[in-house]
Amino acid sequence: MADLTDRITRAGRRRAEAATHKQPTMISKDSIEQTYAFFHQKWRVYMYSDSLVQRDDIEYAIAMYVQDMSAELYAELARGRAEYLLSHREFADDMAEAVDRLERML
């Protein structure tokens, strides 16, 4: 699991770095809505879960989602933080912030 987490974290760093070097583009409302719906649902389960396995599964699902989501939207949410939503230690704080910011973008 540690190797997979390391690969996900490295990929997230590359994605954040690449996104910060692109020209500004418009983030579609559909992209925001889709990401909000997924993050909100996962966050609600994560917040009330007592199962460490379930929480790890949610962290993994979010990390996989981040790999395929709009690079512009990820850059907007991450604000230059390379491990945003990918760090186990910061995950809960990052998710709470992401859901809040996405809700305000709707």
Secondary structure by P-SEA (a helix, b strand, c coil): caaaaaaaaaaaaaaaaaaaaccbbbbbaaaaaaaaaaaaaaaaaaaacccaaaaaaaaaaaaaaaacccaaaaaaaacccccccccccaaaaaaaaaaaaaaaac
